[in-house]
Amino acid sequence: MNVALSSALTGISSANERLRASSANIANLAATNQSRPNDEPTNVDKVPEREINPANEIVEQQSAAYAYVANLKVLQTQINTTGALLDIKA
């Protein structure tokens, strides 16, 4: 597989994962705000959860969307270039 093609596909996958993770963070924030208070005893071994800032998550989602589109453009350019080279050789 071509290096540019592989890089573009990896970038698309990475942007998709960033968007999925950010969406999950916002969904979890909404779920925790609407649930009843937790009556479980506190556990010292638990890792403290990171506070989710909705504004930061929106920015992360927009950034992931731009990265996704940019990688699609790289992929499209690579495919067009490969097609042009094949047309020249044929």
C-alpha positions, -999 to 999 in steps of 0.1 A, spaced: 0 0 0 12 35 -8 26 55 21 4 85 15 -27 63 12 -18 45 45 -12 79 63 -45 93 51 -64 62 62 -47 62 96 -55 99 100 -92 93 91 -93 65 117 -76 87 143 -101 116 137 -130 91 139 -118 78 172 -113 113 186 -148 122 176 -162 90 191 -144 96 224 -155 132 227 -191 122 220 -189 95 246 -176 121 271 -205 144 265 -230 115 267 -215 104 300 -217 140 313 -253 142 305 -260 108 321 -242 116 353 -260 150 356 -294 133 354 -287 103 376 -295 102 413 -267 108 437 -243 79 443 -248 63 477 -219 39 474 -190 42 499 -160 60 484 -132 37 474 -96 48 479 -84 27 450 -106 44 425 -89 67 400 -105 102 402 -124 109 371 -113 138 348 -138 167 349 -154 171 315 -158 206 301 -185 206 274 -168 236 257 -136 217 253 -154 187 240 -171 208 213 -138 222 202 -123 187 202 -152 175 180 -148 204 156 -110 197 154 -116 160 148 -141 169 120 -115 192 103 -88 165 106 -112 140 91 -120 162 61 -83 171 56 -74 134 55 -102 127 31 -87 154 8 -53 138 10 -68 105 1 -87 120 -28 -56 137 -41 -36 105 -38 -63 85 -57 -65 113 -84 -27 113 -88 -25 75 -90 -53 76 -117 -34 103 -137 -2 83 -135 -20 52 -147 -36 72 -176 -1 84 -186 13 49 -186 -16 33 -205 
